[in-house]
Amino acid sequence: MMNVDAESLLVKDFNARGSAAASAAKHYGEALLEAARQDPRIVCLTADLTLPTETDLFRDALPDRFLQVGIAEANMIGIAGGMARSGEIPFAHSFCVFATRRCYDQIAMQVAYPNLNAKIVGVIPGLSTLLGVSHQAIDDIA
C-alpha cells in the first residue's frame, strides 16, 4: 500500500484569502485597483475566480464596488451591461474560455451591440492550463 501525504490531497480553493494562498506579484490586480482609486466609476465583477484574476486586491480594498457573481459568466456579462448603461465602468473577469464561449450571445447583444463601456478580462488563454479540456480556450475569439 502506498503512503500518501494528506497535504498532497488537499483541494485548494481558488477564492482562498490571505497571502499564503497567492504569494506571486499581482501586476494586473494592482493596476486595476489603482485605476479604480482614480476613477470611482470603475467596478469589478468576477465569476468565482478572485485569485486567478487577481481581483482579490480589489475585493479587499473596495468591497462596495466588487461583485462576486458565482459560476455564472453569462449573468455577469448581463450585469456588466446594465452597470455600463448606468454610467459605471465594469471590468468582468473569468477564464478566457468561460468569458467567451459560455456567454458569447450576452457579449454580442448586451455589451457589443449597444456599444457599452464594459471591459471583459480573460485569464489562462490557450492550451497552457493544467485544469483540463473544459478550461482550454482552443476556440477563444480574442
Secondary structure as GFF3:
##gff-version 3
##sequence-region A 1 142
A	DSSP	three_ten_helix	6	9	.	.	.	ID=ss1
A	DSSP	alpha_helix	27	38	.	.	.	ID=ss2
A	DSSP	beta_strand	42	46	.	.	.	ID=ss3
A	DSSP	alpha_helix	56	61	.	.	.	ID=ss4
A	DSSP	three_ten_helix	63	65	.	.	.	ID=ss5
A	DSSP	beta_strand	66	68	.	.	.	ID=ss6
A	DSSP	alpha_helix	73	85	.	.	.	ID=ss7
A	DSSP	beta_strand	89	95	.	.	.	ID=ss8
A	DSSP	alpha_helix	96	100	.	.	.	ID=ss9
A	DSSP	alpha_helix	104	107	.	.	.	ID=ss10
A	DSSP	pi_helix	108	112	.	.	.	ID=ss11
A	DSSP	beta_strand	119	123	.	.	.	ID=ss12
A	DSSP	three_ten_helix	133	135	.	.	.	ID=ss13
###
